[in-house]
Amino acid sequence: MTKSAKRGGSRQPDLIPRARAAMIPLSEHHPMVVLADALDWTEMEVRAEKIRAKKLKNAAGRPPHLRTLLGALTVMAIRRLPYRETEEQIRYYAPARYLCGLTETTWTPDFTTIQDFSQLLGEDGVKLINEYVVELAVELGLADPRLAVADTTAQEAAIPHPTEVGLLGSFLRSVGSAAKTAGRAFKGFLSKISSKIKAGKKQVRAHRLFAKTADARRRVLVQLTKVVEGLNGQLGKAVDAAAGTGKRLRGQALASQLKLVQMHATMSKLLPQIRHWIKTGHVAAGKIINLHIPELYSIVRGKAGKAVEFGLSWGITRLGGGYILATMGSQRSDVQDTKFAVSAVEDLIAQFGEAPKSYAYDRGGYSEDNVKAVRALGVRHVGLAPRGRAEWEVSGTIRDKLIRERAQVEGSIGTIKGQKYGFNRPAARSAAMMGVCGQRAALGANLAKLVRGLADGTRMATAR
C-alpha cells in the first residue's frame, strides 16, 4: 500500500516551529497610527463618560475600557465595519490594535461589548466625539469656523416602500413569530390567532396576485383591515393579561413581549390612518411608514426620479476646510430649511463661542426674518440665496466665494452618503441606531480629512 500524501502545510517540516505571534513594525504614516498619535484620548474619554453619567442609573459594575472602545468606534467610522468584523479587525490587524491601545496586551473586546457601547453612546454621544474632532481640526488650522455653509438632507432607511397592504402583512408575520417566543402568557393567544393570521395572509396574497383593478384592491384592503383590527384587539387583551401576571421574563421572551407591546401600540395608531386612506384616498398627516421603526417619516424632496424619501431629516454644516457637523431631526419639524438656516448658526456659536464671519445657505432658508436673525447673531456676510427678485445681501468676490462654498456642501453630503461611510440606508433596526450610524459617517469623513491634513502638514514641514 502506498501512503497518501500529507495534506496541508509543507512537505518539508520546519526544524524550529514557526512563531504565531507576528512581530512587525508599524509605519508612522499609516492612517490608524496617525490618528492614534494625534487624537486626545483623554478628552474623548471625558466626553464619553459625560454621556455615560447621563444614561446610567449608577456606577455599579466594572469600569469600561473607554480608551479601547473609543478606538473601536474610530475603526468602525473610518472602515465602515459591522460589529463582528470590527472585533476581528482589532484582534488580528496590528494598526487597529495600535489605534485601540492594545499593542501591549492580547485582550480584545468582543462584538457585543462594542455594540453595547455604541448603543450607550447613542447619537448624541457620537456627535460629541465628532465635535471634538472638528475642534481639533480648528486648533490645528485645518478648519476655519469663520466660514460656514449649511443645508438639509435625508437619511434614507433600509425599509421597503411603504404601502397599506405591506404594513398589514408585516404585522401578521411579526405577531405570529414574536408570540411563539414571548413566554407562556401568549400560548393561548397564539392558538386563537392562528386562523386569523392564515386568513390575513391569504388576503395579502390575493391583493398582490389577483386584484388587478383599483376596486378589487380596495375590497381586499378593506377585508384585510378588518382581520388585522380583530387581531390587534386580541393582542391588546393578551398584552394586558401578560402584564397582570407579574412574571419577570428574560432574554428572548422579554424581547418578544416588548416587541408585541410596541407593535400593538403602533398598529393602534396605524389602523385609523389606513381607514382614512380607504375613505378619502388621501394620506393621513403623520402617517406611519414602517411597523418596526415608527419614528420614520416621509420627506418630500422634489428630486427628479425620487420625489419622496423615507427616513430621517438631517442638517449638515460645513466649515471652511471641509469639516462637517451633523444634526439629526428626530421629528419631521426638527430640521427644516426655514429653521435650520438660523439654528445652524446658533449651534456654531454654542460650540466655538462666536458666529461665523461669513455664512451661506440655499434659497430654501431665505426670508427677510432669517436674514435679520442671522445678522443679529453676529454674521457679517449673510449669503442666504434670495428668492424671486430679492437682492443678495453680499456682492462681488464675497458673493462668488459663498456661492462656491455653498456648492461644496453638496459634495460633502454626497461623500458621507457613499459606500465608504454608509450614511444612507444603514444597517440599523431603530431610529436611535440610525442616528448613531449617521453621526459615525460624519465622524469617519472628518477623521479621513484629518489624516490627510496632518499628512500634508508633515510633507510641508519636511520640504521646509
C-alpha positions in Angstrom: 0.0 0.0 0.0 1.2 3.5 -0.8 0.9 6.1 1.8 -1.3 9.0 1.0 0.4 12.4 0.7 0.1 14.6 3.8 -2.4 17.3 3.2 -1.8 20.9 4.3 1.4 22.7 5.3 4.7 21.9 3.7 6.1 18.5 2.9 9.4 19.8 4.3 8.8 20.3 8.1 10.4 23.3 9.8 13.4 22.5 12.0 12.1 25.1 14.5 8.3 25.5 14.9 7.2 28.8 13.3 6.1 31.5 15.7 2.4 32.5 15.5 3.0 35.9 17.2 3.9 38.2 14.3 6.5 40.9 15.1 6.1 43.7 12.5 6.9 47.4 12.8 4.1 49.9 12.1 4.6 52.7 9.7 4.2 56.1 11.3 2.3 57.2 8.2 -0.4 54.6 8.5 -3.8 56.4 8.9 -4.6 54.5 12.1 -1.2 55.2 13.6 -1.6 58.9 12.7 -5.0 59.1 14.4 -3.8 57.2 17.5 -1.0 59.7 18.0 -3.0 62.9 17.0 -6.2 62.4 19.0 -6.5 63.5 22.6 -7.9 60.3 24.0 -8.3 61.8 27.5 -10.6 64.5 26.1 -12.6 61.8 24.2 -12.9 59.7 27.4 -14.2 62.7 29.3 -16.9 63.3 26.7 -17.9 59.6 26.7 -18.0 59.5 30.5 -20.3 62.5 30.4 -22.8 60.6 28.2 -22.5 57.5 30.4 -23.2 59.5 33.5 -26.5 60.8 32.0 -27.7 57.4 30.8 -26.6 55.0 33.6 -28.6 54.7 36.8 -25.5 54.2 38.9 -21.8 53.4 38.7 -22.1 49.7 39.7 -20.1 47.1 37.8 -16.7 47.1 36.3 -15.4 50.3 34.8 -15.4 50.1 30.9 -12.3 50.1 28.8 -13.2 53.6 27.4 -9.8 54.0 25.6 -10.2 50.7 23.7 -13.9 51.2 23.0 -13.4 54.7 21.6 -10.7 53.2 19.4 -13.2 50.6 18.2 -15.6 53.4 17.4 -12.9 55.1 15.3 -12.2 51.9 13.5 -15.8 51.5 12.6 -16.1 55.1 11.4 -13.1 55.0 9.0 -13.6 51.5 7.7 -17.5 51.1 7.9 -17.4 47.7 9.5 -20.1 45.7 11.3 -19.5 44.8 14.9 -18.2 41.2 14.3 -15.8 42.4 11.7 -14.7 45.2 13.9 -13.8 42.7 16.6 -11.8 40.6 14.1 -10.0 43.7 12.8 -9.0 44.7 16.3 -7.9 41.2 17.2 -5.7 40.5 14.1 -4.8 43.8 12.4 -1.8 45.5 14.0 -2.7 49.1 13.2 -6.2 48.7 14.5 -4.7 47.3 17.8 -2.4 50.3 18.0 -5.4 52.6 17.4 -7.2 50.9 20.3 -4.2 51.0 22.6 -3.9 47.2 22.7 -0.4 46.6 21.4 0.9 45.6 24.9 -1.9 43.0 25.6 -3.6 40.1 24.0 -7.1 41.1 25.2 -9.7 42.2 22.6 -13.3 43.5 23.2 -15.9 41.2 21.7 -18.5 42.4 19.3 -21.3 42.5 21.9 -19.3 44.9 24.1 -18.6 47.2 21.1 -22.3 47.1 20.2 -23.4 47.8 23.8 -21.0 50.8 23.9 -22.4 52.2 20.7 -26.0 51.9 21.9 -25.0 53.5 25.2 -23.3 56.4 23.5 -26.2 57.0 21.1 -26.4 59.7 18.5 -25.6 62.4 21.0 -22.5 60.7 22.3 -21.0 60.1 18.8 -21.9 63.7 18.0 -19.8 64.9 20.9 -16.8 62.9 19.7 -17.3 64.3 16.2 -17.4 67.8 17.6 -14.1 67.2 19.3 -12.5 66.1 16.0 -13.8 69.3 14.3 -12.5 71.4 17.2 -9.1 69.7 16.9 -9.0 70.5 13.2 -9.8 74.1 14.0 -7.0 74.1 16.6 -4.5 72.7 14.1 -5.5 75.3 11.5 -7.1 72.7 9.2 -10.7 74.1 9.6 -12.0 77.6 9.7 -15.1 78.3 11.7 -15.2 81.9 10.4 -16.7 80.5 7.2 -19.7 78.1 7.2 -22.4 76.8 4.9 -25.3 74.6 5.8 -28.0 72.5 4.2 -30.5 69.8 5.0 -30.6 66.2 3.6 -32.5 63.0 4.1 -31.1 59.8 5.6 -33.0 57.0 3.9 -33.9 54.0 6.0 -33.3 50.4 4.8 -37.0 49.7 4.6 -39.3 48.6 1.8 -41.6 51.1 0.1 -44.5 51.7 2.5 -47.9 50.5 1.4 -51.0 49.7 3.4 -51.0 46.1 2.4 -47.3 45.8 3.1 -47.7 47.2 6.6 -50.6 45.0 7.4 -48.8 41.9 6.0 -45.7 42.8 8.1 -47.9 42.9 11.2 -49.3 39.5 10.5 -45.8 37.9 10.1 -44.3 39.7 13.1 -47.1 38.9 15.5 -47.0 35.2 14.7 -43.2 34.9 15.1 -43.0 37.0 18.2 -45.8 35.3 20.0 -44.0 31.9 19.7 -41.1 33.1 21.9 -42.9 35.5 24.2 -43.5 33.1 27.1 -46.4 31.0 28.4 -48.7 34.0 28.7 -49.0 34.2 24.9 -49.5 30.5 24.2 -53.3 30.7 24.4 -53.2 33.9 22.3 -51.2 32.1 19.6 -53.7 29.3 19.4 -56.6 31.7 19.0 -55.0 33.9 16.3 -53.6 31.1 14.0 -56.6 31.0 11.8 -56.8 34.8 11.6 -53.2 35.0 10.5 -53.8 32.4 7.8 -56.8 34.3 6.6 -54.9 37.6 6.6 -52.0 36.1 4.6 -54.5 34.8 2.0 -55.8 38.4 1.7 -52.3 39.7 1.2 -51.6 37.1 -1.5 -54.9 37.9 -3.2 -54.1 41.6 -3.3 -50.7 41.1 -4.8 -51.6 38.4 -7.4 -55.3 38.6 -8.3 -56.5 42.1 -7.6 -56.0 43.8 -10.9 -58.3 46.8 -10.7 -58.5 49.6 -8.2 -61.9 48.5 -6.9 -60.7 44.9 -6.4 -57.6 46.1 -4.5 -59.8 48.4 -2.3 -62.1 45.5 -1.4 -59.2 43.2 -0.5 -57.7 46.0 1.6 -61.0 46.6 3.5 -61.2 42.9 4.3 -57.6 42.7 5.4 -58.0 45.8 7.6 -61.0 44.1 9.4 -58.9 41.0 10.0 -56.0 43.0 11.4 -58.3 45.1 13.6 -59.7 42.0 15.2 -56.2 40.5 15.7 -54.8 43.7 17.2 -57.7 43.8 19.6 -56.9 40.3 20.8 -53.2 41.3 21.0 -54.1 44.2 23.3 -56.0 41.8 25.7 -53.1 39.4 25.7 -50.6 42.1 26.5 -52.7 43.4 29.4 -53.1 39.8 30.7 -49.3 39.2 30.5 -48.7 42.4 32.4 -51.1 41.4 35.1 -49.3 38.1 35.8 -46.3 39.9 37.3 -43.9 37.3 35.9 -40.4 38.6 35.1 -39.1 37.5 31.7 -35.6 37.3 30.4 -33.7 37.0 27.2 -35.7 36.2 24.1 -39.0 36.0 25.9 -38.6 39.5 27.2 -37.6 40.9 23.9 -40.5 39.2 22.1 -43.0 40.5 24.7 -41.7 44.1 24.3 -41.9 43.7 20.6 -45.6 42.7 20.8 -46.3 45.7 23.1 -44.6 48.0 20.6 -46.5 46.5 17.6 -49.9 46.8 19.4 -49.3 50.5 20.1 -48.1 51.2 16.6 -50.9 49.3 14.9 -53.5 51.1 17.1 -52.2 54.4 15.6 -51.8 53.0 12.0 -55.3 51.4 11.6 -57.2 54.8 11.8 -54.7 56.2 9.2 -55.5 53.3 6.9 -59.2 53.8 7.4 -58.7 57.5 6.5 -56.9 56.4 3.3 -59.7 53.9 2.4 -62.4 56.6 2.9 -60.8 59.7 1.4 -57.9 58.4 -0.8 -55.6 60.9 0.9 -52.6 60.0 3.2 -53.2 61.0 6.8 -51.0 63.5 8.5 -48.1 61.9 10.3 -48.6 58.6 8.5 -46.6 55.7 10.0 -44.4 54.2 7.2 -42.8 51.3 9.0 -44.1 49.0 11.6 -40.8 48.3 13.3 -39.4 51.8 13.2 -42.5 54.0 13.7 -40.3 57.1 14.2 -39.5 57.3 10.5 -41.4 59.7 8.3 -41.7 60.7 4.6 -39.6 63.6 3.3 -40.7 65.4 0.2 -37.6 66.3 -1.7 -38.9 67.1 -5.2 -35.9 65.4 -6.9 -36.1 64.0 -10.4 -36.8 60.3 -10.1 -37.2 60.5 -6.3 -39.9 62.9 -5.2 -40.2 61.4 -1.7 -37.6 59.7 0.6 -38.4 57.7 3.7 -36.2 58.1 6.7 -35.0 60.9 8.9 -34.0 64.6 8.2 -30.5 65.8 9.0 -28.9 69.2 9.0 -25.3 69.4 7.7 -23.0 72.3 8.5 -19.7 72.6 6.6 -16.8 74.7 7.9 -14.1 76.3 5.8 -11.7 73.4 5.1 -14.4 70.8 4.6 -15.1 69.5 8.1 -18.8 68.8 8.8 -21.1 68.9 11.7 -24.4 66.8 11.6 -27.7 67.4 13.4 -30.4 64.7 13.4 -34.1 65.6 13.3 -36.0 63.0 15.4 -39.2 64.6 14.2 -40.2 66.0 10.8 -40.3 69.6 12.1 -37.0 69.5 13.8 -34.8 70.1 10.7 -36.4 72.2 8.1 -34.7 74.7 5.8 -36.5 77.7 7.3 -35.5 76.8 10.8 -32.1 75.2 10.3 -30.8 78.2 8.4 -30.8 80.0 11.8 -30.2 77.2 14.2 -27.0 76.1 12.4 -25.5 79.5 13.3 -26.7 79.2 16.9 -25.1 75.7 17.1 -21.8 77.2 15.8 -21.9 79.9 18.4 -22.6 77.4 21.2 -19.6 75.3 20.1 -17.0 77.9 19.1 -18.1 80.9 21.2 -18.8 83.2 18.2 -20.7 83.3 15.0 -19.0 82.7 11.6 -17.9 85.8 9.8 -19.4 84.5 6.5 -22.4 82.2 6.2 -24.2 80.8 3.2 -27.4 78.8 2.7 -29.6 78.0 -0.3 -32.9 79.7 -1.1 -34.9 77.2 0.9 -33.7 79.0 4.1 -34.2 82.5 2.7 -36.6 85.0 4.3 -36.2 88.6 5.4 -36.7 87.4 9.0 -34.0 84.8 8.7 -31.6 87.4 7.2 -32.2 89.7 10.1 -31.9 86.8 12.7 -28.6 85.6 11.2 -27.2 89.1 11.1 -28.4 89.7 14.7 -26.4 86.6 15.8 -23.2 88.2 14.6 -22.7 87.0 11.0 -21.2 89.8 9.0 -21.6 88.4 5.4 -25.0 86.8 5.1 -25.2 84.7 2.0 -28.7 83.3 2.1 -29.6 82.8 -1.6 -32.5 85.1 -2.3 -35.9 84.0 -3.8 -37.6 85.7 -6.7 -36.5 89.3 -7.3 -34.9 89.8 -3.9 -31.3 91.0 -3.9 -28.3 89.4 -2.4 -27.1 90.7 1.0 -23.5 90.4 -0.3 -21.8 91.2 -3.6 -18.6 91.0 -5.5 -15.9 88.5 -4.6 -17.6 87.6 -1.3 -20.8 86.6 -3.0 -18.8 84.5 -5.5 -16.9 82.8 -2.7 -20.1 82.0 -0.8 -21.7 80.5 -3.9 -18.7 78.3 -4.4 -18.7 77.2 -0.8 -22.4 76.6 -0.9 -21.9 74.2 -3.8 -19.3 72.3 -2.0 -21.6 71.3 0.9 -23.4 69.1 -1.6 -20.2 67.3 -2.2 -19.7 66.7 1.5 -23.2 65.3 1.8 -22.5 63.0 -1.2 -19.3 61.8 0.4 -21.0 60.6 3.6 -23.8 59.0 1.6 -21.3 57.0 -0.4 -20.4 53.3 0.2 -17.3 54.2 2.2 -19.2 55.8 5.1 -22.7 54.5 4.8 -24.8 57.4 5.9 -27.7 56.3 3.6 -29.7 53.1 4.3 -27.6 52.0 7.3 -28.0 48.5 8.7 -29.9 49.8 11.7 -33.2 48.5 13.2 -34.2 51.6 15.2 -34.2 55.3 14.7 -31.7 55.6 17.6 -29.2 53.4 15.8 -29.8 55.2 12.5 -28.7 58.4 14.4 -25.5 56.6 15.6 -24.7 55.5 12.0 -25.3 59.0 10.7 -23.0 60.6 13.2 -20.5 57.8 12.7 -20.5 58.5 8.9 -19.7 62.2 9.6 -17.0 61.2 12.1 -15.4 58.9 9.5 -15.3 61.6 6.9 -13.8 64.1 9.3 -11.2 61.6 10.5 -10.1 60.8 6.9 -9.8 64.5 6.2 -7.8 65.0 9.5 -5.3 62.3 8.4 -4.9 63.9 5.0 -4.4 67.3 6.6 -1.8 66.0 9.0 0.0 64.3 6.2 0.1 67.4 4.1 1.4 69.4 7.1 4.2 66.8 7.6 5.2 67.0 3.9 5.2 70.8 4.1 7.4 70.7 7.3 9.8 68.2 5.6 10.0 70.4 2.5 11.0 73.4 4.6 
